[in-house]
Amino acid sequence: MTNREISIGEVGEFGFIRSIQEGCHFSKDRLIRGIGDDCAVIGPYGDRVMLVTTDLLVEGVHFMLDKIPPEQLGQKAAAVNLSDIAAMGGKALHLFSSLAIPPTMPVKILRAIYHGLKAMCSRHRVNILGGDTSASKEGLTISVSVIGEALKDEVIYRDGARPGDDIYVTGTLGDAMGGLKLIMEEVSGPETVTRRLINAHNLPEPHLEAGRVIARSHLASAMIDLSDGLLSDLRHICEASGVGAILFKENLPVSEDLRLLAAENAMDPFEWALSGGEDYRLLVTVPRENKGTFQAIFSDNASWKIYRIGRITKGEGLKLRHPDGSQEQIEAAGWDHFTMAH
């Protein structure tokens, strides 16, 4: 048998992250949480901790410049990082942005990207404090890092889910995937539906205030933002917490726009709801005894709507319960950058 090197395409994004996680911490000073959650957690500093997150957007992988207005790209670059702060229940404070730029790129495109970046940061009162620029021989790359803070006893991690906890999501699912299908011209639909779903993909809104409300309530056991898809991100919570989960198909919140698009193209909107990425909702687990109080908080606040979509179970793996009561084991499909597929 010949030895060969295993490629990252075979290992996958999250397999690679797990493989490098050990041996990264050389000092415990001020370190609460490193690799393995939506943000690193540093501190404490009095009653507060620092939250730090970073993300890349790469041309040809995350976006195509001929498919998204540059101002919207700037807004999205900020939003996906702010969403990580929301997932920990924190407040975003400062942002750093670095760009690797092809030398032939028009300056007006870069100015438009920063106009969008500033617009998103202004909306959430986040300072832009600097970054870096470099030449790129291929395409445009945008790297954004955000620093936030939270009270140390309000931070919500991925590893707190327990059997019996209810699973909630702070909005509809699959709209961003519907938008991506439209952008790639794989499907078609009515103009109003098309516009709204493309905006769902290009202009995600981080649920920062909802995350703060959940954190202040002390009612949730775990939380994550939905960047890679419901199944993939729920798997992260389950693996970190040592539990399984069952989702109720009839409870999955699918917008009327997505239903119309799917019907027109003979597709199943629930597949997009389960495996589509980039919705940037918050996925939250809540102990059963907190259910009434938790739901009441959101009933009293019209700014957000929550949906109970499942329950945490003992053991491992994810199951889907159909409306007729039957259940099936499901694979945690979602976006993986190196397999390049859902």
N, C-alpha and C positions, 0 to 999 in steps of 0.2 A: 504494500500500500504506500502510495506516495504522499508525503506531507505537503500541504498547501496552506497558504495564508487565508484565513477567514476574512471576508470583506465586510465592511460596515453595512452593506446592503443586506447581508445575511443576518447580522447581529441586530440591526435596527437601532433607531434613535435611543430608545429607552434601555435596551440591552447594553448599549455603549455607555450610557450615563451610569448605569449600575456598575459596570466594569471598572470605572475610574473613581467611583465614590470613595472607596476605602483608601485611607492614607492621605486624604486631602487636608486634614486638620492638624496643624503643628503646634497650636496653642489653644487652650480652652478659655483664655482670657476674653471676656465679653462675648463669647460665642454661645448662642442659645440654639440656633438651628442653621445648618449649612445646606448642602445639596439635598434635594428630596422634597421640597415644598415649593409653593408659588414664589416665596421670597426667602432670602436669608434673613435671620433675625439676630440682631446684635444688641448687646447690653447686659443687664439693664442699666439705665441712666436715671437714677431715682425710681419713679414709678412708671417710666416709659422705656420703650425699646425702639431701635432703628430697624426699618424694613428696607431691603435693597433688592432690586430686580433688574434684569437686563434681557433684551430680545433683539434678534436680527430680522430684518426684512430684506430679502435678496431678490433682485430682478431676475425674472424667469422661474423663480421658485414660489415666492409669495405674491408677486405682482408682475404685471406687464404694463409698461408705461403707456402703451397705446390703448390700454383697456381701463385705465383709471385716471381721472384728472389729478394732476400733481398736488393740488391743494388737499384733495381728499386723502391722498397717500400720506401726506404729512399728518393729518388728523388721525388716521388709522395707526401710524407708527407710534404716536403718543398713547392712543387709546388702549392698545394691546398691552402696554406696560402698566398703565394705570389700573387695568383690570386685575393684574397680579396683586397690586396693593389692596384692591377691593376684596380679593379672595382671602386675605389675612385679616380683614376687618379694620384696616388701617386708614390713615389720612395721608394722601400724597403731598409732598412738599417741594421737591426739586427734581429737575430732569436734566440729563446730559445727552447730547446727540452727536454721533460721529457718522461721517459719510465717506464712502469710497466712491469716487466720481470718475466716469470716463472723461478724458480731456476734451472730447468734442461735444459734451452735453451743454446745451444753452443755459446761460445763467438764469434766464427767466423761469425755467423749470425748477431750478433749485430754490429760487426766491418764493415760488408758489408753494413748494413743499414746506418751507419754513413758515409761510403764512398760515398754512393749515396746522402745523405743529403749534404755532403760537395761539391759534384760535382755540384748540383743544385745551391747551395749558391755561389760557385765560379763563375758560369756562369753569375750570376746576381749581383756579387760584394756585397753580403750580409754577414755580420759577424755572426758567431755562438758564442754566448756569455755565454752559460751555460744552466742550466736546473736542472733536478732532476732525480733520479732513485729510484725505489721501487720494492719490490717483488710483484708478482701477483700469485694468486692461480688458475686462470683460463687460460687466454691467454695473448698475448702481446698487450699492449696498448701504442700508441705513441701520445703524446700531443705536439703540436707545437704552439708557439706564435711568431708573427712577429711585429716589430715596424718599421714604415715608416714615411715619411713626405711629405708634399705638400704645395704649396703656398695656403694661406687661400682662395683666390678668384678663385682657380682652382679646388677645391674639387668638385666632382660630386656625388650627393646623389640620392636616389631612388625616392624622392617625388617631382621631378620637371617636370614630364611629363604632357603635356597639350593636349586637343583634337586637332587633326590635325597634331600632330608630327608624323614624319615617324619613323619606328622601324627598326633598323639595327642589324646585328650580324657579328662578326669578324671571320667568318670561317664556315666550314661545321658542320652539326648537326647530332647526332645519332651514330657517329663512336664509341664512348666509349661504348654505349649500345651494338652495334654489337660485339665489343671486349669482353664484359662481357658474352654475350650469347655463344661466342666461348669458353671462359675460362671455363664456366660451362657445356660445351659440350651439350648445348641445340640445337645448330645448327652446321653445318659444311660447309666448303668452300675450295676453292683452297688455296694452301700453301702461295702464295704471298699475297693474300687478307687477309688470316687469320693472318699472321705476322703483317701486317700494322694495322689492326683493334685492335688486342691485344695490340700493342704498343700504340694506341690511348687511350686505357683504363688504361694501366699501367704507361705510361710516358706522362701525360698531360704537355703541355708547357704553363706557365702563360703568358698572353698577356700584360706584363708590359710596353713595349715600346709603343704598340698601345694605352694603357690607358693613357700614358703620352702625346702622340700626341693629343688625343682627348681632354684631360684636357687643354693643352696649347692653343688649337684652340678656346676655349670658345663658341663652336657651339652646344654642346649637352645639353639636359635638364635633363636627368636622365641616370643612368648606373648601371648595376649589372653584376656579373659573373654567368655563367651557371653551377651551381653545382648540382642542384636538378632536372633539366629538363627545357626546354623552357617554357612550360605552367606554371609550378610552379613558376619559377623565374619571368616571366612576370607578374604573378598575384601579386607578391610582389611589383613590381613597380606600378601596377594599384591600389592596396589597399593603398599604401603610398601616391599616388598622387590623389586619388579620381576620377579615370577615368576607362574606359574600353578599349578594344583593339580588332582589327580584324586582323587576320593573313591571308596571301595569300598563299594557299597551293602550287601553282605553283612556288612560289618564294623561298620556303624553300630549302636551299642548302644541297643537299644530295650527298655525294661522290659516285664516280663510284664503289669503293670497296663495299660500303654499299648496293648499288643497286644490285650488283652481288650476294652478300651474301643473300639478301632478296629474290631475284628471285630463287636462288637454293633451298631455304627452304620454298617457297610459303608463304612469309610473306610481310607485307607492311612496307617499309623503312620509310615512313612518320610517322608511329606510333612511331618509335624509335626516329625520329627527334623531334617530339613534346613532348614526355614524358621521353625519356632517359636522365639520368643524367650524370654528370662528364665529360662533354665536355670542360668546363672551357674556353669557348669563352666569349667575352664581348657582352652583350645585351645593346644597346644604343638607346635612343630616341632623335630625332633631330627636332627642329621646321622647318616647311615647308620652311620658308624663308632662312634657312641655308643649304638647301639640296644641292644646286649646289656646294657651297664652300666646304662642308663636303665631298662630293663624289670626288671632285677634289684632296683633300689632299691625299686620299687613291689611287686615280688613279696614282698619281705621285710617290707613294712609293710601290714598288713591294714586300716589306716584308710582307704585310698583304693584304687581300682582304675582302671587306665588301659586304654584301648582304642586300638589302632592302626587308624586309619580311612582313611588315604590317603597320598599322597606329593606333594611339591612338584615341579613340572615347569618346564621352560623355556617361554618365551613367555608369553602372557597367557591369561586365562580359566579357567573352572572346568569340569571334566568329571566325569561320574558313570559308574563302571564297574558294569555289572550282573553278576549271578552267572554268566550265560552267556558273559561276556567282552566283550560289546558295550559300546560307550561312547556317551554323548550329551553334547553341550554343554549346560550348564545356566546359567540366569540366577541371579545372586546375590540371590535374593529374601530379604527379611527385613523387620523393622519399620522404617518411616520415619514419624516423627511428623507430617510435613506432607502426605504422600500418604495417611496414615491407613490404610494397608493393608500386607499382606504381599505 
